[in-house]
Amino acid sequence: MMRLRLHLNSLIVRLLLACIGVLCLLTGALGTYFYHSVRLAQEHRIETVLSGRAAYFARLVSEMYPLEELKERPLLVARMLGAERDVLAFRHSSGDPVIEVNPDRLPLPPVLDAERPLIRQTVTTDGVEVYWASVRTRALTTNDTIDVLVGHPMSEERAMLATFRDRFFMATLAGVAMAAAIAFCLLKRGLQPVHQMATRAAEVHPGQLHVRLDVKTAPSELRALAAAFNAMLDRLADGYQRLSQFSADLAHEIRTPLGILIGQTQVTLVQPRSPEEYRAILESNLEEFESLNRLSENMLFLARADEGRQQVERSTIDLDRELGKILDYFEGLALERDMAFSLEASGTASASADLFRRAIGNLIVNAIRHGREGTTIRIRADASEGQATVHVINAVDDLSSVQLHRLFDRFYQADQARSGNSASHGLGLAIVDAIMRLHGGSAEVSCPQAGEIRFRLVFPG
Amino acid sequence: MAILIIEDDPKTGDYLRKGLRECGYSVDLARTGTDGVHMAMQQSYDLVVLDVMLPGMDGWEVIHRIRERGDMPVVFLSARDDVSDRIRGLRLGADDYLVKPFSFVELELRIRTILRRGIVRESDVFEAADLRLDVLRRKVTRDGVEIALTNKEFMLLHLLMKRQGEVLSRTQIASEVWDMNFDSDTNVVDVAVKRLRAKIDGPFQQKLISTIRSVGYSLSA
């Protein structure tokens, strides 16, 4: 059973089965058609022959020979009949046969009452069909009413048909088998490119993501598949590259504070110190631990967002009120860099309040940290057609070193010099991106004009 | 004040017991849920610190049994911060819920909040040394001289004076003053306290606001 299912899964087997099915159906239909044509032709011919023969004998008995004479020369009649198994009978209208040539002793049909030659069929007990024609006439000299009855058993014709049918059947079988064999070879050859693709695809593994299928030489039907496969490999390679970069960055982010902790502790333990010194070291260590803790929490958040396990409990957020509250919170921080906020917001957004705050908060912190000192950070928000858009726009000194499309990448820090003491480890914008993905929305960054950077968050309704 | 800790991890249990004892509580430690329930039946505690993930009888079962006994406040500790877990914990009657790894200071502050719940001083006028805060008239004076504060600065000072002598964590301050519950990586609170300090303590000899490093801030005369 398993094997059969396995075979049915093969493309070649399926196509072959379909081919054979179609062939059988077609030849079967053709055979049936020809069989019936031949059969009809035979019947038609016999009917013509029989009615002609009946008319001939009727004339013979009514115009040429008196019945008595014919009776005495049955051989003549038989010879005139020609055929070996055919039946000829002259009957009185009462049903008594006058002359009967009937080599197979076939039962005669009952008397008919008609002027024209009438054809009818009977079937013997052996299953042989017999065709009959009869003509009523008046005998020469005696002027008696005579029925001329001629019959023809169809045994020979049927035998011929049977032979024809059998031969046709055999020929069909042979033909189908041959066609199937040829089709198999052709299919096998035709599907060769699929095997080649499979062999090529088998070469792909994590260390070897550069392998690509040859789209140009692929047959047109497989070109789309090959192209899609290549595109998939491109995405995987890109994702894989990011992932390995991510792991490397993560290791680096962890290694730095660990190095400090280990080194600091080792130095401390070399000689006895005052309680104040121990206290200072412990406090410094605590700061590093807290930083590591934040890192792990952010990593966990991102991992959960990637898995899609994080649930988003949406509520309706009044954009003006909520953004006002967030800006209130960060006002002091902005003042430190002599920056101010300008807010224009209306409408509502459907989002998780916590995540909304976190996303906006990260953008604001980003703007305060990297914006130009003494400028205004503009926040614009509106809602239309069910989706809410939030813009955060701020002035920056120099964007030349920033790769905009990489800003949302984890651990990407455009400002390398300041990355050392960045509290968010370069994960802030990655978290914004993750939050937007959780909401089914999007986070984009653009540079509308020189010296200005604009973040755009879209929350779908 | 007697506290029962039910925690299976040896190191966590030990440092919790040590830390809370040093804070002046009398502390018992149970390593399994069964022991914990047994101890809670024998003696009445003012508060139970309970780890959710326990071998054998888990935290959910333990809180159920303890609730049958009486109305001891329970603080949940959990390594999982699924929202559903948090809701389940609070529904089962946990008075607070902390996700591991949590800061000990945060735990201590929350325990103190629970034990002192309801006795937070509400008053119209607060005083510390020569500093005076009038809630109704929104007026702050020190040594008789009026000090102009922004709205948030006033709220921050109000909080610190209301909880005079208590250490407040940055998270607590952010949540009470700005209604912001998210754990921010920023030093917003530090910046705000710095500004407030410049106005309140700056020109004066006696400094009222003190920083407890890595923990938070407190105001005391």
HADDOCK unambig.tbl for C-alpha pairs under 7 A between the chains (distance, minus, plus):
assign (segid A and resid 329 and name CA) (segid B and resid 178 and name CA) 5.99 0.50 0.50
assign (segid A and resid 330 and name CA) (segid B and resid 188 and name CA) 6.36 0.50 0.50
assign (segid A and resid 332 and name CA) (segid B and resid 188 and name CA) 6.64 0.50 0.50
assign (segid A and resid 332 and name CA) (segid B and resid 191 and name CA) 6.17 0.50 0.50
assign (segid A and resid 332 and name CA) (segid B and resid 192 and name CA) 5.99 0.50 0.50
assign (segid A and resid 333 and name CA) (segid B and resid 188 and name CA) 5.76 0.50 0.50
assign (segid A and resid 333 and name CA) (segid B and resid 191 and name CA) 6.38 0.50 0.50
assign (segid A and resid 354 and name CA) (segid B and resid 182 and name CA) 6.98 0.50 0.50
assign (segid A and resid 358 and name CA) (segid B and resid 182 and name CA) 6.99 0.50 0.50
assign (segid A and resid 423 and name CA) (segid B and resid 185 and name CA) 5.86 0.50 0.50
assign (segid A and resid 424 and name CA) (segid B and resid 185 and name CA) 6.25 0.50 0.50
